[in-house]
Amino acid sequence: MALKGNLRDFSVTQLLNLINLARKTGTLTVEGPDSIAWVSFRDGKLIYAQMGNQDGTLTGILTRAERITAKQAEVIKSHATDRSDKELGLLLINAGYLTQQDILASIRQHILDIVYLLFTWIEGLFRFDADVLPPDDAITIRIDLENIIMEGSRRMEEYELLKEEIPSLDMAMKFVDRPGANIRDVQMTVEEWKVVSYINPKNTIRQIAKANKMNELEIRRIVYGLIQAGLVEVIRPEGMPLPPKVKPLPPVDQTKQTSLVNRLIDRIRSL
């Protein structure tokens, strides 16, 4: 029987800690408000991850990692439609297009990006299916969970701080009036320039993040940096109606919550 629960009662950090300590093998499915992720483990090691409708094929991963161009990816797909990711990886290595390290590093970063994003999910449902693993033709990598849990916890703390500063992504931005200042003279990263190019009172921060394929942590980091630099300010989008009044939620029963967490811990250890 699979372990099921709610992220409100049992966080991703707690789940990974238990999988690591119990050296579990299986797949964790996490369904958030906007997407779904599958993360697989073998003997407590992270080996695979896939996010929603994101292209998780080797060509998709290599394209996002900028190891190959979108045009090269299309050529590869058209000439290797019947090849598995493992076969395609060997083909690229033998042809001298990429090294084994290039491929493994890209897959590792793909997996880590998904798992680190899960740390910011505070709402959703999860399910752990013991002994369920990714397809045999998928390329897997064994990654220790200890450092991931530490880094994920650090990112979660950063996310909470940024969320306090930028509580809603449904707000817009506008440039601060600075007489004599020219934003082109400001040194910014490529990602920051991408965000700046979309700044308009009609574009929400969420829309800008989607246009640039950024997650909530990434967009909040950049917006916070722009605010601290005195370049932009957050405003209500043009035409946005005032939010309705929300009834306060009833207080959480701490005794019931603690009992639920303890039952979940006992359940996953018994799998």
Backbone torsions as a table, in degrees:
resi	resn	phi	psi	omega
1	MET	NA	133.5	-177.0
2	ALA	-75.9	151.8	174.2
3	LEU	-85.0	129.0	179.9
4	LYS	-126.8	153.3	178.1
5	GLY	-175.5	-175.0	-179.1
6	ASN	-118.7	137.6	-178.8
7	LEU	-64.5	-18.3	176.8
8	ARG	-67.8	-28.6	-177.5
9	ASP	-100.2	-24.0	-174.3
10	PHE	-145.1	108.7	-172.1
11	SER	-78.1	166.0	176.6
12	VAL	-60.5	-38.4	177.8
13	THR	-58.7	-45.4	179.4
14	GLN	-65.5	-40.4	178.8
15	LEU	-61.4	-47.9	-179.1
16	LEU	-65.4	-37.3	177.0
17	ASN	-60.4	-44.6	-179.5
18	LEU	-67.4	-41.8	178.1
19	ILE	-62.1	-39.6	179.6
20	ASN	-67.8	-49.5	-176.5
21	LEU	-68.2	-36.7	-179.0
22	ALA	-87.7	-2.2	-179.6
23	ARG	50.0	50.9	-175.7
24	LYS	-78.9	152.4	173.6
25	THR	-118.9	129.1	-178.9
26	GLY	157.5	-168.4	-177.6
27	THR	-125.4	130.8	176.9
28	LEU	-99.4	121.3	176.1
29	THR	-104.8	125.6	-179.6
30	VAL	-121.8	120.8	-178.7
31	GLU	-110.6	109.0	179.5
32	GLY	-93.8	-175.6	-178.6
33	PRO	-63.0	-32.2	-173.1
34	ASP	-118.9	-9.6	-176.7
35	SER	-157.3	177.8	179.0
36	ILE	-138.4	143.4	-178.2
37	ALA	-131.2	148.0	175.3
38	TRP	-122.7	127.4	-178.9
39	VAL	-129.2	126.4	-175.6
40	SER	-111.7	150.9	-176.6
41	PHE	-136.3	150.7	172.5
42	ARG	-133.8	118.6	-179.0
43	ASP	53.4	39.3	177.0
44	GLY	82.3	2.2	178.5
45	LYS	-101.9	139.1	175.3
46	LEU	-72.6	130.0	-176.7
47	ILE	-127.8	-18.2	-171.6
48	TYR	-163.4	150.1	175.2
49	ALA	-155.0	144.7	177.2
50	GLN	-143.6	138.8	-177.6
51	MET	-115.2	119.2	171.5
52	GLY	39.0	-128.7	-179.1
53	ASN	-90.3	8.1	178.6
54	GLN	-62.2	140.6	-179.8
55	ASP	-69.2	105.1	-178.7
56	GLY	-97.4	8.6	176.4
57	THR	-70.9	164.7	-179.2
58	LEU	-60.4	-40.6	179.1
59	THR	-64.7	-38.9	177.6
60	GLY	-64.1	-42.9	179.5
61	ILE	-64.6	-44.8	-178.9
62	LEU	-67.0	-32.4	178.3
63	THR	-68.2	-45.7	179.1
64	ARG	-65.3	-31.7	178.8
65	ALA	-80.1	-1.6	-180.0
66	GLU	61.5	30.0	173.1
67	ARG	-82.4	-29.6	174.2
68	ILE	-135.1	158.6	178.8
69	THR	-85.8	166.2	178.4
70	ALA	-62.2	-35.9	178.7
71	LYS	-66.7	-42.1	177.3
72	GLN	-63.3	-37.8	179.5
73	ALA	-62.2	-41.5	179.2
74	GLU	-64.2	-39.9	178.7
75	VAL	-64.3	-43.9	-179.9
76	ILE	-62.0	-44.9	-179.0
77	LYS	-62.0	-40.9	-176.8
78	SER	-69.9	-24.6	-178.2
79	HIS	-103.5	-5.0	-177.2
80	ALA	-136.8	43.6	-176.3
81	THR	-66.0	-27.3	-175.8
82	ASP	-100.5	10.7	-177.7
83	ARG	-101.1	141.7	175.6
84	SER	-76.8	169.9	178.9
85	ASP	-61.1	-38.1	179.6
86	LYS	-64.3	-44.2	179.7
87	GLU	-66.2	-39.8	179.1
88	LEU	-65.8	-39.4	177.9
89	GLY	-60.2	-45.9	178.0
90	LEU	-63.0	-38.0	178.9
91	LEU	-62.4	-44.6	-179.8
92	LEU	-66.3	-37.3	179.0
93	ILE	-68.8	-47.6	-178.7
94	ASN	-65.6	-29.3	179.4
95	ALA	-81.5	-8.6	178.1
96	GLY	82.4	10.6	179.1
97	TYR	-72.2	-41.7	-177.9
98	LEU	-141.0	159.4	174.3
99	THR	-94.6	164.9	176.1
100	GLN	-59.7	-37.6	179.5
101	GLN	-64.5	-38.1	177.4
102	ASP	-58.7	-46.6	-177.0
103	ILE	-67.9	-47.4	-178.1
104	LEU	-65.1	-38.7	179.4
105	ALA	-65.2	-38.6	179.4
106	SER	-67.0	-42.7	179.3
107	ILE	-66.7	-41.4	178.8
108	ARG	-59.6	-45.2	-179.6
109	GLN	-66.4	-37.1	176.5
110	HIS	-59.1	-45.6	179.4
111	ILE	-64.3	-47.1	-177.7
112	LEU	-64.1	-39.3	179.4
113	ASP	-58.9	-41.1	180.0
114	ILE	-67.9	-46.8	-177.1
115	VAL	-65.5	-42.1	178.9
116	TYR	-63.6	-34.6	177.2
117	LEU	-64.9	-35.8	-179.0
118	LEU	-62.2	-28.4	179.2
119	PHE	-61.4	-25.3	-178.1
120	THR	-87.9	-4.4	178.6
121	TRP	-83.5	117.6	-179.7
122	ILE	-110.6	-6.3	176.4
123	GLU	-129.3	143.9	178.5
124	GLY	141.2	177.7	-179.1
125	LEU	-114.1	148.9	177.2
126	PHE	-130.6	158.7	179.1
127	ARG	-150.1	128.7	176.6
128	PHE	-112.4	119.0	178.6
129	ASP	-106.2	111.6	-178.4
130	ALA	-65.4	139.9	175.1
131	ASP	67.0	8.7	174.0
132	VAL	-90.3	122.0	-175.2
133	LEU	-123.6	164.1	178.8
134	PRO	-65.1	168.3	179.8
135	PRO	-57.2	151.7	-177.8
136	ASP	-61.1	-28.5	-177.6
137	ASP	-86.2	0.2	177.9
138	ALA	-78.6	143.7	177.3
139	ILE	-85.2	121.0	-179.4
140	THR	-114.0	154.2	179.4
141	ILE	-135.7	135.1	179.6
142	ARG	-86.9	120.6	-177.7
143	ILE	-127.7	128.8	178.2
144	ASP	-65.1	142.2	-176.7
145	LEU	-86.1	-21.4	-173.9
146	GLU	-56.3	-52.6	-178.5
147	ASN	-67.5	-32.6	178.1
148	ILE	-64.6	-43.1	180.0
149	ILE	-63.8	-42.0	179.0
150	MET	-64.4	-47.6	-179.8
151	GLU	-67.3	-39.5	178.5
152	GLY	-63.6	-39.7	178.1
153	SER	-65.3	-39.0	178.4
154	ARG	-64.4	-42.2	179.1
155	ARG	-66.4	-34.1	178.1
156	MET	-64.6	-41.7	177.3
157	GLU	-62.8	-42.4	178.0
158	GLU	-62.5	-42.5	-179.5
159	TYR	-61.4	-42.2	-179.7
160	GLU	-64.0	-40.3	177.9
161	LEU	-65.0	-44.2	179.7
162	LEU	-66.2	-32.8	179.7
163	LYS	-67.6	-31.9	175.7
164	GLU	-66.8	-39.7	-179.3
165	GLU	-75.2	-36.5	-179.3
166	ILE	-127.3	79.2	-172.9
167	PRO	-67.0	-25.4	-177.2
168	SER	-131.4	134.9	174.9
169	LEU	-89.5	-0.5	179.2
170	ASP	-91.9	13.4	173.2
171	MET	-94.7	164.3	179.2
172	ALA	-110.6	179.3	177.3
173	MET	-131.5	154.1	171.2
174	LYS	-141.1	155.0	179.9
175	PHE	-73.6	140.9	177.5
176	VAL	-77.6	135.3	178.5
177	ASP	-69.0	116.2	179.0
178	ARG	-131.2	96.1	-177.5
179	PRO	-53.9	128.8	176.8
180	GLY	83.8	-6.9	-177.9
181	ALA	-89.7	144.7	177.8
182	ASN	-127.0	117.3	-175.7
183	ILE	-63.5	-22.2	178.8
184	ARG	-67.8	-18.0	178.9
185	ASP	-85.0	-7.1	-177.8
186	VAL	-86.3	133.9	178.5
187	GLN	-81.9	121.1	-179.9
188	MET	-137.3	158.6	176.8
189	THR	-75.5	169.4	177.6
190	VAL	-60.3	-41.8	-179.4
191	GLU	-64.6	-39.2	179.1
192	GLU	-65.6	-40.5	178.1
193	TRP	-64.1	-36.6	178.8
194	LYS	-61.3	-42.7	179.1
195	VAL	-67.1	-45.2	-178.5
196	VAL	-57.7	-36.1	-176.9
197	SER	-66.0	-17.5	-179.2
198	TYR	-102.4	-2.0	-175.4
199	ILE	-65.5	120.8	-177.9
200	ASN	-164.1	139.3	-180.0
201	PRO	-56.2	-15.9	179.8
202	LYS	-91.3	-15.6	-178.2
203	ASN	-98.8	122.9	177.2
204	THR	-78.5	161.3	178.0
205	ILE	-61.3	-36.6	178.9
206	ARG	-62.8	-42.8	178.7
207	GLN	-64.3	-38.9	178.8
208	ILE	-65.4	-41.1	178.5
209	ALA	-62.6	-43.3	-179.6
210	LYS	-64.7	-40.5	-179.5
211	ALA	-64.2	-31.0	-178.2
212	ASN	-102.0	7.5	178.5
213	LYS	55.0	46.6	178.9
214	MET	-108.8	145.1	174.9
215	ASN	-84.0	177.0	-174.3
216	GLU	-63.1	-37.9	180.0
217	LEU	-65.9	-44.2	-178.1
218	GLU	-63.7	-45.8	-177.9
219	ILE	-69.1	-36.8	179.3
220	ARG	-66.2	-38.3	177.4
221	ARG	-57.8	-48.1	-176.1
222	ILE	-68.4	-45.4	-179.9
223	VAL	-62.0	-42.1	178.9
224	TYR	-61.0	-42.0	178.6
225	GLY	-62.8	-40.9	179.1
226	LEU	-66.5	-37.0	177.8
227	ILE	-66.7	-46.7	-178.9
228	GLN	-63.7	-29.6	178.3
229	ALA	-78.5	-4.2	179.1
230	GLY	75.0	21.3	-176.3
231	LEU	-92.2	-32.4	-176.6
232	VAL	-136.2	165.7	170.9
233	GLU	-136.7	150.7	-178.4
234	VAL	-87.6	133.7	-178.2
235	ILE	-135.2	167.0	174.0
236	ARG	-76.1	131.3	-179.4
237	PRO	-58.6	148.8	177.7
238	GLU	-60.5	128.9	178.0
239	GLY	82.9	2.4	-179.0
240	MET	-77.8	125.4	179.7
241	PRO	-72.3	157.5	176.8
242	LEU	-67.0	141.1	-178.1
243	PRO	-68.6	145.8	177.7
244	PRO	-70.9	156.9	177.9
245	LYS	-71.3	135.7	-177.4
246	VAL	-108.5	133.3	177.5
247	LYS	-70.1	139.0	-179.5
248	PRO	-64.6	143.6	178.8
249	LEU	-75.6	148.7	177.3
250	PRO	-67.6	152.3	-179.4
251	PRO	-63.5	148.1	-179.8
252	VAL	-78.2	134.3	175.8
253	ASP	-79.0	100.6	-175.3
254	GLN	-62.6	-33.2	-179.5
255	THR	-65.4	-45.5	179.6
256	LYS	-66.3	-39.0	-178.8
257	GLN	-64.9	-44.4	179.2
258	THR	-62.8	-40.8	178.7
259	SER	-62.9	-41.1	179.9
260	LEU	-64.2	-44.4	179.6
261	VAL	-61.2	-43.2	179.7
262	ASN	-63.5	-38.4	178.4
263	ARG	-67.0	-38.1	178.3
264	LEU	-64.9	-41.4	178.3
265	ILE	-60.4	-47.4	179.9
266	ASP	-63.0	-36.9	-177.1
267	ARG	-66.9	-46.7	-176.4
268	ILE	-69.5	-32.0	178.3
269	ARG	-68.8	-26.1	-177.4
270	SER	-85.9	-10.6	-177.3
271	LEU	-68.7	NA	NA
